[in-house]
């Protein structure tokens, strides 16, 4: 029976992985857990040249900020950029407005974790900036901003987008119901990449009366905190899911899904 992977990253983030999984014989459902909505800009865009350090928490933060800022002359040479992982760093380096003069600090591909703590280890090992800009969504962890502020850095937060639960097509929900109703069907492997995404997927499956079936399934997550959150939700419903944690890069995700 053909295995199924359900990819829940935001739209556009699942395409390359879906192609690779399909080539490996997997049925792929692209069901983004969240929709990314740009926020209305209430004031002037904080420009990178006014800061010593600009931190991006995601690829969406990179894309939306560069579109806002314009940067016709490219990234200012005196401003360091940082990201919590290599995927966001690649998005920044590949952006036309960043330019060859820009330098990005980020945890390497083979780092044990790609998160605020890993980035803080890198930043705290070098002279800290006077002023830092943290580019992120409307909500998010304040841990890194708090560490910088405690170290004497003047931190400004620039919120660019909000995340809301996506509404899945009726046909995709019907396909999931068919899998759940078939006692002999192999359960899909779900890719979940954020705590907000986990909550949104759980909400969607509750609405479809598929929560208990989903909660007892197989999952790939990209951070231990996500795994802990997922286990708590599933165990609250009396289920014990199979959860694998991998690095948040497509190669590691592919290997984790196909080994599930």
Secondary structure as GFF3:
##gff-version 3
##sequence-region A 1 260
A	DSSP	beta_strand	4	7	.	.	.	ID=ss1
A	DSSP	alpha_helix	15	23	.	.	.	ID=ss2
A	DSSP	beta_strand	27	30	.	.	.	ID=ss3
A	DSSP	beta_strand	34	38	.	.	.	ID=ss4
A	DSSP	three_ten_helix	48	50	.	.	.	ID=ss5
A	DSSP	beta_strand	53	56	.	.	.	ID=ss6
A	DSSP	alpha_helix	59	69	.	.	.	ID=ss7
A	DSSP	beta_strand	80	83	.	.	.	ID=ss8
A	DSSP	alpha_helix	86	93	.	.	.	ID=ss9
A	DSSP	beta_strand	104	105	.	.	.	ID=ss10
A	DSSP	alpha_helix	116	123	.	.	.	ID=ss11
A	DSSP	beta_strand	131	137	.	.	.	ID=ss12
A	DSSP	alpha_helix	143	150	.	.	.	ID=ss13
A	DSSP	beta_strand	154	165	.	.	.	ID=ss14
A	DSSP	alpha_helix	170	181	.	.	.	ID=ss15
A	DSSP	beta_strand	189	192	.	.	.	ID=ss16
A	DSSP	alpha_helix	195	207	.	.	.	ID=ss17
A	DSSP	alpha_helix	211	215	.	.	.	ID=ss18
A	DSSP	beta_strand	218	221	.	.	.	ID=ss19
A	DSSP	alpha_helix	224	236	.	.	.	ID=ss20
A	DSSP	beta_strand	242	245	.	.	.	ID=ss21
A	DSSP	alpha_helix	250	259	.	.	.	ID=ss22
###
